[in-house]
Amino acid sequence: MEEPTRDPVSPLEQALHAARALVLADLAAREVVAADVVSMVEESVVQRRWWVEQWPEGVAYVAGLVAQDVQDALLEAYGRWPLCPVCSAGDPHALEVEPELGPDPHWVCHQAGVKVAAVGNLGSL
C-alpha cells in the first residue's frame, strides 16, 4: 500500500508552531498555564498568521510578537508577566521583549540593563 503524500509544512506554519511552543514554555516555566492563558496564545497565533500572510518578510518576527501579545493580554487579565527574576530590590516589574520587531527575541530587564533569557528559555533560569 502506498503511503499518502504529505505536504511539507510551510515556513509560516513552522514559525507559528515554534512561536506557540516558545511562549508556552515560558508560561509553563513561570507556572502560568491555565486554559484561558493557552487560549490567549492561540488567539495571538491566529492573529499573527493573518499578519504574516499580509507581510511574509515578517515571519522571523513571529515569536517575539506572540510573546508580546500574550504579555499584553496577561497584563489586562492578571497583571505583569513575566516578573523580573534579576532585580530583588524595588517594585516588581515585568521583563520586556527585545527587539520589539526583529528576529531572535529575548526577555530583557530595562532597569538592570540585561538580557535575561531568549524567548522560550525562562525555564533555564
N, C-alpha and C positions, 0 to 999 in steps of 0.2 A: 504494500500500500504506500502510496506517495504521500509524503508529509506536506501539509499546507504551506504555501509560501507566506512568509512573514514579511511585512513591510518593515524596513528599518525605521527606528524611532528617529523622528526629526530632531535637529539641533534645538528647536524651540521646546519640544516636549522634554528632551533631556535636561535642558536648563530649568524648566519648570519643576520637574521631578527633583532635581538636585536642590533647588531653592527650597522646596517644601521640606525635604529631608534635613537640610541645614537648620532651618528655623525650628522645626520640630525637635531637633537635637538640642538646641539652645533652650527651648521651652522645657524639655524634659530635665535638662541639667539644673534648671532652677525650680523644678517641681511645679510647673505652671501648665500642665497638660490636662485640662478639663475639656469636656465635649464642646462647650461653647468657644473655647480658645482654639481648638482644632478647626472649628467652623470658621473662625477668623482667618486662619491660614488658608483654608480652602477658598474663601471669598477673595482673598488677595490674589491667589493663583489664577482664579478665573479672570479677575480684572487685568492682571499683568499679561495673561495670554492675549487678550484683546490688544493691549498696549503694544506688545512686541509684534503682533500681526500688522499693526499700523507702522511700526518703526523697527524693522528686522535687525538693524545695526545695534539696537539696544539689548539684544539677547544676553550679552555678557554682564548686564547690569541687574538682571532679574533677582538674584539672591539678595543683594543689598536693598532693593526696592521692596521685596516681600518682607524682609526683616523690619524695614521702616514702617510698612503698612500695619504689620501686626503690633509693633510697638505703639503706634498711634491708636489703634483700636483698643489695646490693653489700657492705655492711659485714660481713655474715655470710660471704660468699663470698670477698671480695678485700681489704676494708679500707675506709677512709674515702673518700668521694666526695661531691661534688666538693671537692677541696682548695682552700683559700682562696688566691686569687691576690693578695690585698691585703697580707697580713702576711708580710713577708720574714724577720722575726726570730722566734725561739721555735720551739716544736714545731709541725709541720704539723697543721692541723686542718681539719675539713670545714665547709663552709657549711651553713646550715640554712634550711629553707623557712619563710617567714612570709607571711601568718598561717598558723598550723597548720591552721585550719579557716576559710577565708574566700576570697573572690574575689581576683583579681589577685595571685597568689603571686610572691614574689621570693626569690632566694638572698641570704642575709644573713650577714655576719660579725659574730658577737656580741662577739668580742674587740675589734675595731675600732669596733663600733657603727655599721656602714654597710650600706646596701643595695648589693649588688654588681651584680646583674642580675635582670631578670624571668626567671621560669622559661621556658626556651626560647631565652634570649638569652646564654648563656655564651660563644657564639662571637663575640660582638661585643666581647669584652674584648681 
